[in-house]
């Protein structure tokens, strides 16, 4: 990734006035998504995901967690 500093304020004078962001090539983003989908499917097929795990899972909102308790 290419790290690019983005100013947090209008006239930055110190390093702390910048926020680093990562610019990834498009192909890298596509590959990351493919790997994520394959890994998620594998974990689901092998039943390796905790049924109480709601964070960072697609189609598992906080409301499901609140209803499960």
CHARMM-style PDB file with segment names, atoms N, HN, CA, C and O in Angstrom:
ATOM      1  N   UNK     1       0.841  -1.183   0.000  1.00  0.00      PROA
ATOM      2  CA  UNK     1       0.000   0.000   0.000  1.00  0.00      PROA
ATOM      3  C   UNK     1       0.881   1.240   0.000  1.00  0.00      PROA
ATOM      4  O   UNK     1       2.007   1.233   0.497  1.00  0.00      PROA
ATOM      5  N   UNK     2       0.344   2.278  -0.560  1.00  0.00      PROA
ATOM      6  HN  UNK     2      -0.571   2.284  -0.963  1.00  0.00      PROA
ATOM      7  CA  UNK     2       1.008   3.574  -0.533  1.00  0.00      PROA
ATOM      8  C   UNK     2       0.366   4.369   0.598  1.00  0.00      PROA
ATOM      9  O   UNK     2      -0.850   4.557   0.619  1.00  0.00      PROA
ATOM     10  N   UNK     3       1.187   4.837   1.538  1.00  0.00      PROA
ATOM     11  HN  UNK     3       2.175   4.684   1.521  1.00  0.00      PROA
ATOM     12  CA  UNK     3       0.684   5.622   2.659  1.00  0.00      PROA
ATOM     13  C   UNK     3       0.727   7.093   2.259  1.00  0.00      PROA
ATOM     14  O   UNK     3       1.779   7.612   1.887  1.00  0.00      PROA
ATOM     15  N   UNK     4      -0.425   7.764   2.338  1.00  0.00      PROA
ATOM     16  HN  UNK     4      -1.280   7.342   2.640  1.00  0.00      PROA
ATOM     17  CA  UNK     4      -0.534   9.164   1.955  1.00  0.00      PROA
ATOM     18  C   UNK     4      -0.995   9.974   3.160  1.00  0.00      PROA
ATOM     19  O   UNK     4      -2.002   9.636   3.782  1.00  0.00      PROA
ATOM     20  N   UNK     5      -0.261  11.054   3.501  1.00  0.00      PROA
ATOM     21  HN  UNK     5       0.557  11.329   2.995  1.00  0.00      PROA
ATOM     22  CA  UNK     5      -0.706  11.886   4.622  1.00  0.00      PROA
ATOM     23  C   UNK     5      -1.821  12.839   4.180  1.00  0.00      PROA
ATOM     24  O   UNK     5      -1.694  13.526   3.167  1.00  0.00      PROA
ATOM     25  N   UNK     6      -2.892  12.872   4.935  1.00  0.00      PROA
ATOM     26  HN  UNK     6      -2.995  12.313   5.758  1.00  0.00      PROA
ATOM     27  CA  UNK     6      -4.019  13.764   4.675  1.00  0.00      PROA
ATOM     28  C   UNK     6      -4.098  14.748   5.846  1.00  0.00      PROA
ATOM     29  O   UNK     6      -4.137  14.322   7.000  1.00  0.00      PROA
ATOM     30  N   UNK     7      -4.121  16.053   5.570  1.00  0.00      PROA
ATOM     31  HN  UNK     7      -4.088  16.400   4.633  1.00  0.00      PROA
ATOM     32  CA  UNK     7      -4.177  17.021   6.677  1.00  0.00      PROA
ATOM     33  C   UNK     7      -5.496  16.950   7.442  1.00  0.00      PROA
ATOM     34  O   UNK     7      -6.568  16.813   6.853  1.00  0.00      PROA
ATOM     35  N   UNK     8      -5.392  17.046   8.777  1.00  0.00      PROA
ATOM     36  HN  UNK     8      -4.522  17.157   9.256  1.00  0.00      PROA
ATOM     37  CA  UNK     8      -6.575  17.061   9.639  1.00  0.00      PROA
ATOM     38  C   UNK     8      -7.143  18.476   9.770  1.00  0.00      PROA
ATOM     39  O   UNK     8      -8.334  18.655  10.025  1.00  0.00      PROA
ATOM     40  N   UNK     9      -6.279  19.477   9.593  1.00  0.00      PROA
ATOM     41  HN  UNK     9      -5.312  19.332   9.386  1.00  0.00      PROA
ATOM     42  CA  UNK     9      -6.690  20.875   9.727  1.00  0.00      PROA
ATOM     43  C   UNK     9      -6.311  21.626   8.457  1.00  0.00      PROA
ATOM     44  O   UNK     9      -5.606  21.090   7.602  1.00  0.00      PROA
ATOM     45  N   UNK    10      -6.778  22.870   8.333  1.00  0.00      PROA
ATOM     46  HN  UNK    10      -7.351  23.305   9.027  1.00  0.00      PROA
ATOM     47  CA  UNK    10      -6.543  23.645   7.107  1.00  0.00      PROA
ATOM     48  C   UNK    10      -5.078  23.966   6.847  1.00  0.00      PROA
ATOM     49  O   UNK    10      -4.624  23.857   5.708  1.00  0.00      PROA
ATOM     50  N   UNK    11      -4.332  24.355   7.865  1.00  0.00      PROA
ATOM     51  HN  UNK    11      -4.701  24.443   8.790  1.00  0.00      PROA
ATOM     52  CA  UNK    11      -2.937  24.746   7.678  1.00  0.00      PROA
ATOM     53  C   UNK    11      -2.036  23.918   8.600  1.00  0.00      PROA
ATOM     54  O   UNK    11      -1.605  24.407   9.644  1.00  0.00      PROA
ATOM     55  N   UNK    12      -1.752  22.682   8.224  1.00  0.00      PROA
ATOM     56  HN  UNK    12      -2.102  22.285   7.376  1.00  0.00      PROA
ATOM     57  CA  UNK    12      -0.943  21.817   9.089  1.00  0.00      PROA
ATOM     58  C   UNK    12       0.506  22.290   9.177  1.00  0.00      PROA
ATOM     59  O   UNK    12       1.106  22.671   8.171  1.00  0.00      PROA
ATOM     60  N   UNK    13       1.054  22.262  10.371  1.00  0.00      PROA
ATOM     61  HN  UNK    13       0.568  21.953  11.187  1.00  0.00      PROA
ATOM     62  CA  UNK    13       2.453  22.638  10.564  1.00  0.00      PROA
ATOM     63  C   UNK    13       3.252  21.541  11.262  1.00  0.00      PROA
ATOM     64  O   UNK    13       4.482  21.543  11.210  1.00  0.00      PROA
ATOM     65  N   UNK    14       2.569  20.612  11.908  1.00  0.00      PROA
ATOM     66  HN  UNK    14       1.570  20.610  11.950  1.00  0.00      PROA
ATOM     67  CA  UNK    14       3.235  19.529  12.621  1.00  0.00      PROA
ATOM     68  C   UNK    14       2.821  18.179  12.040  1.00  0.00      PROA
ATOM     69  O   UNK    14       1.792  18.059  11.375  1.00  0.00      PROA
ATOM     70  N   UNK    15       3.637  17.179  12.305  1.00  0.00      PROA
ATOM     71  HN  UNK    15       4.472  17.276  12.846  1.00  0.00      PROA
ATOM     72  CA  UNK    15       3.331  15.825  11.839  1.00  0.00      PROA
ATOM     73  C   UNK    15       2.001  15.348  12.421  1.00  0.00      PROA
ATOM     74  O   UNK    15       1.259  14.626  11.755  1.00  0.00      PROA
ATOM     75  N   UNK    16       1.697  15.744  13.649  1.00  0.00      PROA
ATOM     76  HN  UNK    16       2.300  16.331  14.189  1.00  0.00      PROA
ATOM     77  CA  UNK    16       0.459  15.328  14.307  1.00  0.00      PROA
ATOM     78  C   UNK    16      -0.785  15.881  13.613  1.00  0.00      PROA
ATOM     79  O   UNK    16      -1.895  15.414  13.869  1.00  0.00      PROA
ATOM     80  N   UNK    17      -0.609  16.861  12.748  1.00  0.00      PROA
ATOM     81  HN  UNK    17       0.293  17.241  12.541  1.00  0.00      PROA
ATOM     82  CA  UNK    17      -1.739  17.462  12.043  1.00  0.00      PROA
ATOM     83  C   UNK    17      -2.137  16.667  10.800  1.00  0.00      PROA
ATOM     84  O   UNK    17      -3.023  17.081  10.052  1.00  0.00      PROA
ATOM     85  N   UNK    18      -1.487  15.536  10.583  1.00  0.00      PROA
ATOM     86  HN  UNK    18      -0.767  15.200  11.190  1.00  0.00      PROA
ATOM     87  CA  UNK    18      -1.780  14.701   9.415  1.00  0.00      PROA
ATOM     88  C   UNK    18      -2.329  13.347   9.841  1.00  0.00      PROA
ATOM     89  O   UNK    18      -1.983  12.826  10.902  1.00  0.00      PROA
ATOM     90  N   UNK    19      -3.178  12.792   9.011  1.00  0.00      PROA
ATOM     91  HN  UNK    19      -3.460  13.215   8.149  1.00  0.00      PROA
ATOM     92  CA  UNK    19      -3.757  11.461   9.221  1.00  0.00      PROA
ATOM     93  C   UNK    19      -3.259  10.574   8.078  1.00  0.00      PROA
ATOM     94  O   UNK    19      -3.484  10.907   6.915  1.00  0.00      PROA
ATOM     95  N   UNK    20      -2.592   9.461   8.372  1.00  0.00      PROA
ATOM     96  HN  UNK    20      -2.409   9.190   9.318  1.00  0.00      PROA
ATOM     97  CA  UNK    20      -2.135   8.580   7.289  1.00  0.00      PROA
ATOM     98  C   UNK    20      -3.278   7.719   6.756  1.00  0.00      PROA
ATOM     99  O   UNK    20      -4.072   7.185   7.531  1.00  0.00      PROA
ATOM    100  N   UNK    21      -3.357   7.589   5.451  1.00  0.00      PROA
ATOM    101  HN  UNK    21      -2.712   8.023   4.822  1.00  0.00      PROA
ATOM    102  CA  UNK    21      -4.317   6.664   4.848  1.00  0.00      PROA
ATOM    103  C   UNK    21      -3.554   5.743   3.910  1.00  0.00      PROA
ATOM    104  O   UNK    21      -2.530   6.132   3.348  1.00  0.00      PROA
ATOM    105  N   UNK    22      -4.041   4.547   3.744  1.00  0.00      PROA
ATOM    106  HN  UNK    22      -4.873   4.231   4.201  1.00  0.00      PROA
ATOM    107  CA  UNK    22      -3.411   3.560   2.864  1.00  0.00      PROA
ATOM    108  C   UNK    22      -4.171   3.507   1.552  1.00  0.00      PROA
ATOM    109  O   UNK    22      -5.391   3.341   1.534  1.00  0.00      PROA
ATOM    110  N   UNK    23      -3.447   3.647   0.464  1.00  0.00      PROA
ATOM    111  HN  UNK    23      -2.456   3.782   0.479  1.00  0.00      PROA
ATOM    112  CA  UNK    23      -4.037   3.540  -0.863  1.00  0.00      PROA
ATOM    113  C   UNK    23      -3.613   2.182  -1.419  1.00  0.00      PROA
ATOM    114  O   UNK    23      -2.438   1.960  -1.712  1.00  0.00      PROA
ATOM    115  N   UNK    24      -4.584   1.276  -1.561  1.00  0.00      PROA
ATOM    116  HN  UNK    24      -5.538   1.456  -1.323  1.00  0.00      PROA
ATOM    117  CA  UNK    24      -4.297  -0.061  -2.077  1.00  0.00      PROA
ATOM    118  C   UNK    24      -4.635  -0.142  -3.556  1.00  0.00      PROA
ATOM    119  O   UNK    24      -5.596   0.481  -4.009  1.00  0.00      PROA
ATOM    120  N   UNK    25      -3.859  -0.900  -4.308  1.00  0.00      PROA
ATOM    121  HN  UNK    25      -3.078  -1.406  -3.941  1.00  0.00      PROA
ATOM    122  CA  UNK    25      -4.216  -1.131  -5.707  1.00  0.00      PROA
ATOM    123  C   UNK    25      -5.540  -1.889  -5.789  1.00  0.00      PROA
ATOM    124  O   UNK    25      -5.874  -2.664  -4.893  1.00  0.00      PROA
ATOM    125  N   UNK    26      -6.287  -1.664  -6.859  1.00  0.00      PROA
ATOM    126  HN  UNK    26      -6.016  -1.034  -7.587  1.00  0.00      PROA
ATOM    127  CA  UNK    26      -7.597  -2.294  -7.026  1.00  0.00      PROA
ATOM    128  C   UNK    26      -7.489  -3.815  -6.981  1.00  0.00      PROA
ATOM    129  O   UNK    26      -8.321  -4.471  -6.354  1.00  0.00      PROA
ATOM    130  N   UNK    27      -6.484  -4.383  -7.632  1.00  0.00      PROA
ATOM    131  HN  UNK    27      -5.808  -3.850  -8.141  1.00  0.00      PROA
ATOM    132  CA  UNK    27      -6.322  -5.837  -7.659  1.00  0.00      PROA
ATOM    133  C   UNK    27      -6.127  -6.390  -6.244  1.00  0.00      PROA
ATOM    134  O   UNK    27      -6.617  -7.474  -5.928  1.00  0.00      PROA
ATOM    135  N   UNK    28      -5.425  -5.657  -5.407  1.00  0.00      PROA
ATOM    136  HN  UNK    28      -5.027  -4.776  -5.663  1.00  0.00      PROA
ATOM    137  CA  UNK    28      -5.223  -6.084  -4.027  1.00  0.00      PROA
ATOM    138  C   UNK    28      -6.547  -6.141  -3.274  1.00  0.00      PROA
ATOM    139  O   UNK    28      -6.780  -7.067  -2.497  1.00  0.00      PROA
ATOM    140  N   UNK    29      -7.415  -5.157  -3.498  1.00  0.00      PROA
ATOM    141  HN  UNK    29      -7.225  -4.404  -4.129  1.00  0.00      PROA
ATOM    142  CA  UNK    29      -8.721  -5.141  -2.842  1.00  0.00      PROA
ATOM    143  C   UNK    29      -9.573  -6.322  -3.298  1.00  0.00      PROA
ATOM    144  O   UNK    29     -10.270  -6.937  -2.491  1.00  0.00      PROA
ATOM    145  N   UNK    30      -9.516  -6.635  -4.584  1.00  0.00      PROA
ATOM    146  HN  UNK    30      -8.950  -6.136  -5.240  1.00  0.00      PROA
ATOM    147  CA  UNK    30     -10.283  -7.761  -5.121  1.00  0.00      PROA
ATOM    148  C   UNK    30      -9.775  -9.066  -4.522  1.00  0.00      PROA
ATOM    149  O   UNK    30     -10.570  -9.901  -4.091  1.00  0.00      PROA
ATOM    150  N   UNK    31      -8.455  -9.248  -4.491  1.00  0.00      PROA
ATOM    151  HN  UNK    31      -7.809  -8.570  -4.841  1.00  0.00      PROA
ATOM    152  CA  UNK    31      -7.866 -10.462  -3.937  1.00  0.00      PROA
ATOM    153  C   UNK    31      -8.223 -10.614  -2.458  1.00  0.00      PROA
ATOM    154  O   UNK    31      -8.542 -11.713  -2.004  1.00  0.00      PROA
ATOM    155  N   UNK    32      -8.169  -9.522  -1.718  1.00  0.00      PROA
ATOM    156  HN  UNK    32      -7.910  -8.630  -2.087  1.00  0.00      PROA
ATOM    157  CA  UNK    32      -8.518  -9.569  -0.296  1.00  0.00      PROA
ATOM    158  C   UNK    32      -9.966 -10.019  -0.113  1.00  0.00      PROA
ATOM    159  O   UNK    32     -10.262 -10.797   0.794  1.00  0.00      PROA
ATOM    160  N   UNK    33     -10.855  -9.544  -0.953  1.00  0.00      PROA
ATOM    161  HN  UNK    33     -10.615  -8.912  -1.690  1.00  0.00      PROA
ATOM    162  CA  UNK    33     -12.266  -9.919  -0.855  1.00  0.00      PROA
ATOM    163  C   UNK    33     -12.473 -11.397  -1.180  1.00  0.00      PROA
ATOM    164  O   UNK    33     -13.261 -12.074  -0.520  1.00  0.00      PROA
ATOM    165  N   UNK    34     -11.767 -11.899  -2.196  1.00  0.00      PROA
ATOM    166  HN  UNK    34     -11.127 -11.348  -2.733  1.00  0.00      PROA
ATOM    167  CA  UNK    34     -11.882 -13.306  -2.577  1.00  0.00      PROA
ATOM    168  C   UNK    34     -11.401 -14.199  -1.434  1.00  0.00      PROA
ATOM    169  O   UNK    34     -12.054 -15.186  -1.095  1.00  0.00      PROA
ATOM    170  N   UNK    35     -10.268 -13.855  -0.847  1.00  0.00      PROA
ATOM    171  HN  UNK    35      -9.737 -13.054  -1.123  1.00  0.00      PROA
ATOM    172  CA  UNK    35      -9.730 -14.642   0.269  1.00  0.00      PROA
ATOM    173  C   UNK    35     -10.693 -14.600   1.459  1.00  0.00      PROA
ATOM    174  O   UNK    35     -10.937 -15.626   2.094  1.00  0.00      PROA
ATOM    175  N   UNK    36     -11.236 -13.427   1.761  1.00  0.00      PROA
ATOM    176  HN  UNK    36     -11.037 -12.593   1.245  1.00  0.00      PROA
ATOM    177  CA  UNK    36     -12.197 -13.307   2.860  1.00  0.00      PROA
ATOM    178  C   UNK    36     -13.415 -14.189   2.626  1.00  0.00      PROA
ATOM    179  O   UNK    36     -13.849 -14.896   3.536  1.00  0.00      PROA
ATOM    180  N   UNK    37     -13.967 -14.156   1.427  1.00  0.00      PROA
ATOM    181  HN  UNK    37     -13.614 -13.581   0.689  1.00  0.00      PROA
ATOM    182  CA  UNK    37     -15.147 -14.972   1.122  1.00  0.00      PROA
ATOM    183  C   UNK    37     -14.845 -16.463   1.235  1.00  0.00      PROA
ATOM    184  O   UNK    37     -15.655 -17.222   1.768  1.00  0.00      PROA
ATOM    185  N   UNK    38     -13.682 -16.888   0.735  1.00  0.00      PROA
ATOM    186  HN  UNK    38     -13.024 -16.272   0.302  1.00  0.00      PROA
ATOM    187  CA  UNK    38     -13.321 -18.308   0.800  1.00  0.00      PROA
ATOM    188  C   UNK    38     -13.092 -18.755   2.241  1.00  0.00      PROA
ATOM    189  O   UNK    38     -13.538 -19.832   2.637  1.00  0.00      PROA
ATOM    190  N   UNK    39     -12.407 -17.942   3.015  1.00  0.00      PROA
ATOM    191  HN  UNK    39     -12.045 -17.067   2.693  1.00  0.00      PROA
ATOM    192  CA  UNK    39     -12.143 -18.279   4.414  1.00  0.00      PROA
ATOM    193  C   UNK    39     -13.442 -18.333   5.216  1.00  0.00      PROA
ATOM    194  O   UNK    39     -13.640 -19.244   6.020  1.00  0.00      PROA
ATOM    195  N   UNK    40     -14.313 -17.371   5.001  1.00  0.00      PROA
ATOM    196  HN  UNK    40     -14.152 -16.631   4.348  1.00  0.00      PROA
ATOM    197  CA  UNK    40     -15.597 -17.357   5.703  1.00  0.00      PROA
ATOM    198  C   UNK    40     -16.423 -18.588   5.366  1.00  0.00      PROA
ATOM    199  O   UNK    40     -17.021 -19.199   6.252  1.00  0.00      PROA
ATOM    200  N   UNK    41     -16.459 -18.953   4.098  1.00  0.00      PROA
ATOM    201  HN  UNK    41     -15.973 -18.457   3.379  1.00  0.00      PROA
ATOM    202  CA  UNK    41     -17.212 -20.135   3.677  1.00  0.00      PROA
ATOM    203  C   UNK    41     -16.635 -21.402   4.306  1.00  0.00      PROA
ATOM    204  O   UNK    41     -17.387 -22.267   4.755  1.00  0.00      PROA
ATOM    205  N   UNK    42     -15.306 -21.518   4.342  1.00  0.00      PROA
ATOM    206  HN  UNK    42     -14.695 -20.815   3.978  1.00  0.00      PROA
ATOM    207  CA  UNK    42     -14.652 -22.679   4.956  1.00  0.00      PROA
ATOM    208  C   UNK    42     -15.019 -22.779   6.438  1.00  0.00      PROA
ATOM    209  O   UNK    42     -15.382 -23.850   6.923  1.00  0.00      PROA
ATOM    210  N   UNK    43     -14.923 -21.657   7.149  1.00  0.00      PROA
ATOM    211  HN  UNK    43     -14.629 -20.787   6.754  1.00  0.00      PROA
ATOM    212  CA  UNK    43     -15.243 -21.659   8.580  1.00  0.00      PROA
ATOM    213  C   UNK    43     -16.702 -22.017   8.821  1.00  0.00      PROA
ATOM    214  O   UNK    43     -17.028 -22.700   9.792  1.00  0.00      PROA
ATOM    215  N   UNK    44     -17.580 -21.554   7.935  1.00  0.00      PROA
ATOM    216  HN  UNK    44     -17.315 -20.999   7.146  1.00  0.00      PROA
ATOM    217  CA  UNK    44     -19.005 -21.867   8.061  1.00  0.00      PROA
ATOM    218  C   UNK    44     -19.259 -23.351   7.805  1.00  0.00      PROA
ATOM    219  O   UNK    44     -20.007 -23.991   8.544  1.00  0.00      PROA
ATOM    220  N   UNK    45     -18.634 -23.901   6.755  1.00  0.00      PROA
ATOM    221  HN  UNK    45     -18.027 -23.381   6.154  1.00  0.00      PROA
ATOM    222  CA  UNK    45     -18.822 -25.321   6.413  1.00  0.00      PROA
ATOM    223  C   UNK    45     -18.331 -26.240   7.523  1.00  0.00      PROA
ATOM    224  O   UNK    45     -18.966 -27.251   7.821  1.00  0.00      PROA
ATOM    225  N   UNK    46     -17.210 -25.894   8.131  1.00  0.00      PROA
ATOM    226  HN  UNK    46     -16.694 -25.073   7.889  1.00  0.00      PROA
ATOM    227  CA  UNK    46     -16.619 -26.726   9.189  1.00  0.00      PROA
ATOM    228  C   UNK    46     -17.204 -26.418  10.564  1.00  0.00      PROA
ATOM    229  O   UNK    46     -16.788 -27.005  11.563  1.00  0.00      PROA
ATOM    230  N   UNK    47     -18.161 -25.505  10.615  1.00  0.00      PROA
ATOM    231  HN  UNK    47     -18.498 -25.029   9.803  1.00  0.00      PROA
ATOM    232  CA  UNK    47     -18.817 -25.120  11.861  1.00  0.00      PROA
ATOM    233  C   UNK    47     -17.794 -24.661  12.905  1.00  0.00      PROA
ATOM    234  O   UNK    47     -17.839 -25.078  14.062  1.00  0.00      PROA
ATOM    235  N   UNK    48     -16.869 -23.792  12.474  1.00  0.00      PROA
ATOM    236  HN  UNK    48     -16.832 -23.452  11.534  1.00  0.00      PROA
ATOM    237  CA  UNK    48     -15.812 -23.305  13.350  1.00  0.00      PROA
ATOM    238  C   UNK    48     -16.092 -21.914  13.917  1.00  0.00      PROA
ATOM    239  O   UNK    48     -15.302 -21.394  14.706  1.00  0.00      PROA
ATOM    240  N   UNK    49     -17.214 -21.312  13.519  1.00  0.00      PROA
ATOM    241  HN  UNK    49     -17.855 -21.734  12.879  1.00  0.00      PROA
ATOM    242  CA  UNK    49     -17.563 -19.994  14.033  1.00  0.00      PROA
ATOM    243  C   UNK    49     -18.473 -20.143  15.248  1.00  0.00      PROA
ATOM    244  O   UNK    49     -19.447 -20.894  15.222  1.00  0.00      PROA
ATOM    245  N   UNK    50     -18.146 -19.430  16.291  1.00  0.00      PROA
ATOM    246  HN  UNK    50     -17.355 -18.820  16.313  1.00  0.00      PROA
ATOM    247  CA  UNK    50     -18.965 -19.447  17.502  1.00  0.00      PROA
ATOM    248  C   UNK    50     -20.329 -18.838  17.183  1.00  0.00      PROA
ATOM    249  O   UNK    50     -20.390 -17.743  16.623  1.00  0.00      PROA
ATOM    250  N   UNK    51     -21.417 -19.513  17.522  1.00  0.00      PROA
ATOM    251  HN  UNK    51     -21.368 -20.402  17.977  1.00  0.00      PROA
ATOM    252  CA  UNK    51     -22.746 -18.972  17.226  1.00  0.00      PROA
ATOM    253  C   UNK    51     -23.033 -17.655  17.950  1.00  0.00      PROA
ATOM    254  O   UNK    51     -23.935 -16.918  17.552  1.00  0.00      PROA
ATOM    255  N   UNK    52     -22.283 -17.353  18.998  1.00  0.00      PROA
ATOM    256  HN  UNK    52     -21.550 -17.951  19.322  1.00  0.00      PROA
ATOM    257  CA  UNK    52     -22.462 -16.086  19.719  1.00  0.00      PROA
ATOM    258  C   UNK    52     -21.609 -14.961  19.137  1.00  0.00      PROA
ATOM    259  O   UNK    52     -21.663 -13.833  19.628  1.00  0.00      PROA
ATOM    260  N   UNK    53     -20.829 -15.249  18.107  1.00  0.00      PROA
ATOM    261  HN  UNK    53     -20.785 -16.165  17.708  1.00  0.00      PROA
ATOM    262  CA  UNK    53     -19.989 -14.232  17.475  1.00  0.00      PROA
ATOM    263  C   UNK    53     -20.836 -13.430  16.489  1.00  0.00      PROA
ATOM    264  O   UNK    53     -21.264 -13.955  15.461  1.00  0.00      PROA
ATOM    265  N   UNK    54     -21.075 -12.159  16.806  1.00  0.00      PROA
ATOM    266  HN  UNK    54     -20.727 -11.732  17.641  1.00  0.00      PROA
ATOM    267  CA  UNK    54     -21.877 -11.305  15.940  1.00  0.00      PROA
ATOM    268  C   UNK    54     -21.046 -10.199  15.305  1.00  0.00      PROA
ATOM    269  O   UNK    54     -21.367  -9.739  14.209  1.00  0.00      PROA
ATOM    270  N   UNK    55     -19.989  -9.768  15.975  1.00  0.00      PROA
ATOM    271  HN  UNK    55     -19.729 -10.141  16.865  1.00  0.00      PROA
ATOM    272  CA  UNK    55     -19.183  -8.669  15.451  1.00  0.00      PROA
ATOM    273  C   UNK    55     -18.411  -9.101  14.214  1.00  0.00      PROA
ATOM    274  O   UNK    55     -17.926 -10.230  14.131  1.00  0.00      PROA
ATOM    275  N   UNK    56     -18.304  -8.198  13.264  1.00  0.00      PROA
ATOM    276  HN  UNK    56     -18.697  -7.281  13.332  1.00  0.00      PROA
ATOM    277  CA  UNK    56     -17.506  -8.377  12.046  1.00  0.00      PROA
ATOM    278  C   UNK    56     -17.994  -9.525  11.172  1.00  0.00      PROA
ATOM    279  O   UNK    56     -17.211 -10.105  10.419  1.00  0.00      PROA
ATOM    280  N   UNK    57     -19.275  -9.858  11.263  1.00  0.00      PROA
ATOM    281  HN  UNK    57     -19.911  -9.387  11.875  1.00  0.00      PROA
ATOM    282  CA  UNK    57     -19.842 -10.899  10.411  1.00  0.00      PROA
ATOM    283  C   UNK    57     -20.958 -10.303   9.585  1.00  0.00      PROA
ATOM    284  O   UNK    57     -21.827  -9.599  10.099  1.00  0.00      PROA
ATOM    285  N   UNK    58     -20.922 -10.588   8.314  1.00  0.00      PROA
ATOM    286  HN  UNK    58     -20.216 -11.160   7.896  1.00  0.00      PROA
ATOM    287  CA  UNK    58     -21.945 -10.103   7.405  1.00  0.00      PROA
ATOM    288  C   UNK    58     -23.294 -10.714   7.775  1.00  0.00      PROA
ATOM    289  O   UNK    58     -23.383 -11.905   8.076  1.00  0.00      PROA
ATOM    290  N   UNK    59     -24.322  -9.909   7.752  1.00  0.00      PROA
ATOM    291  HN  UNK    59     -24.250  -8.941   7.508  1.00  0.00      PROA
ATOM    292  CA  UNK    59     -25.700 -10.313   8.049  1.00  0.00      PROA
ATOM    293  C   UNK    59     -25.903 -10.748   9.504  1.00  0.00      PROA
ATOM    294  O   UNK    59     -26.843 -11.485   9.801  1.00  0.00      PROA
ATOM    295  N   UNK    60     -25.039 -10.305  10.400  1.00  0.00      PROA
ATOM    296  HN  UNK    60     -24.275  -9.706  10.159  1.00  0.00      PROA
ATOM    297  CA  UNK    60     -25.193 -10.579  11.830  1.00  0.00      PROA
ATOM    298  C   UNK    60     -25.107  -9.251  12.577  1.00  0.00      PROA
ATOM    299  O   UNK    60     -24.042  -8.877  13.070  1.00  0.00      PROA
ATOM    300  N   UNK    61     -26.206  -8.556  12.658  1.00  0.00      PROA
ATOM    301  HN  UNK    61     -27.071  -8.859  12.258  1.00  0.00      PROA
ATOM    302  CA  UNK    61     -26.237  -7.234  13.279  1.00  0.00      PROA
ATOM    303  C   UNK    61     -26.287  -7.340  14.799  1.00  0.00      PROA
ATOM    304  O   UNK    61     -26.514  -8.415  15.354  1.00  0.00      PROA
ATOM    305  N   UNK    62     -26.073  -6.215  15.453  1.00  0.00      PROA
ATOM    306  HN  UNK    62     -25.889  -5.342  15.001  1.00  0.00      PROA
ATOM    307  CA  UNK    62     -26.152  -6.161  16.914  1.00  0.00      PROA
ATOM    308  C   UNK    62     -27.528  -6.554  17.425  1.00  0.00      PROA
ATOM    309  O   UNK    62     -27.645  -7.097  18.523  1.00  0.00      PROA
ATOM    310  N   UNK    63     -28.559  -6.292  16.657  1.00  0.00      PROA
ATOM    311  HN  UNK    63     -28.464  -5.851  15.764  1.00  0.00      PROA
ATOM    312  CA  UNK    63     -29.913  -6.629  17.098  1.00  0.00      PROA
ATOM    313  C   UNK    63     -30.072  -8.137  17.286  1.00  0.00      PROA
ATOM    314  O   UNK    63     -30.806  -8.572  18.173  1.00  0.00      PROA
ATOM    315  N   UNK    64     -29.392  -8.940  16.461  1.00  0.00      PROA
ATOM    316  HN  UNK    64     -28.796  -8.586  15.740  1.00  0.00      PROA
ATOM    317  CA  UNK    64     -29.442 -10.387  16.645  1.00  0.00      PROA
ATOM    318  C   UNK    64     -28.826 -10.768  17.990  1.00  0.00      PROA
ATOM    319  O   UNK    64     -29.325 -11.649  18.692  1.00  0.00      PROA
ATOM    320  N   UNK    65     -27.742 -10.093  18.332  1.00  0.00      PROA
ATOM    321  HN  UNK    65     -27.336  -9.378  17.762  1.00  0.00      PROA
ATOM    322  CA  UNK    65     -27.057 -10.356  19.596  1.00  0.00      PROA
ATOM    323  C   UNK    65     -27.976 -10.028  20.776  1.00  0.00      PROA
ATOM    324  O   UNK    65     -28.060 -10.801  21.731  1.00  0.00      PROA
ATOM    325  N   UNK    66     -28.649  -8.909  20.713  1.00  0.00      PROA
ATOM    326  HN  UNK    66     -28.581  -8.282  19.938  1.00  0.00      PROA
ATOM    327  CA  UNK    66     -29.526  -8.500  21.810  1.00  0.00      PROA
ATOM    328  C   UNK    66     -30.704  -9.452  21.953  1.00  0.00      PROA
ATOM    329  O   UNK    66     -31.175  -9.701  23.063  1.00  0.00      PROA
ATOM    330  N   UNK    67     -31.178  -9.981  20.841  1.00  0.00      PROA
ATOM    331  HN  UNK    67     -30.796  -9.779  19.939  1.00  0.00      PROA
ATOM    332  CA  UNK    67     -32.298 -10.917  20.890  1.00  0.00      PROA
ATOM    333  C   UNK    67     -31.870 -12.305  21.364  1.00  0.00      PROA
ATOM    334  O   UNK    67     -32.688 -13.061  21.890  1.00  0.00      PROA
ATOM    335  N   UNK    68     -30.586 -12.645  21.179  1.00  0.00      PROA
ATOM    336  HN  UNK    68     -29.922 -12.031  20.751  1.00  0.00      PROA
ATOM    337  CA  UNK    68     -30.099 -13.974  21.555  1.00  0.00      PROA
ATOM    338  C   UNK    68     -29.955 -14.109  23.067  1.00  0.00      PROA
ATOM    339  O   UNK    68     -30.032 -15.218  23.596  1.00  0.00      PROA
ATOM    340  N   UNK    69     -29.744 -12.988  23.775  1.00  0.00      PROA
ATOM    341  HN  UNK    69     -29.681 -12.087  23.346  1.00  0.00      PROA
ATOM    342  CA  UNK    69     -29.502 -13.035  25.212  1.00  0.00      PROA
ATOM    343  C   UNK    69     -30.742 -13.185  25.958  1.00  0.00      PROA
ATOM    344  OT1 UNK    69     -30.720 -13.243  27.188  1.00  0.00      PROA
TER     345      UNK     69
END
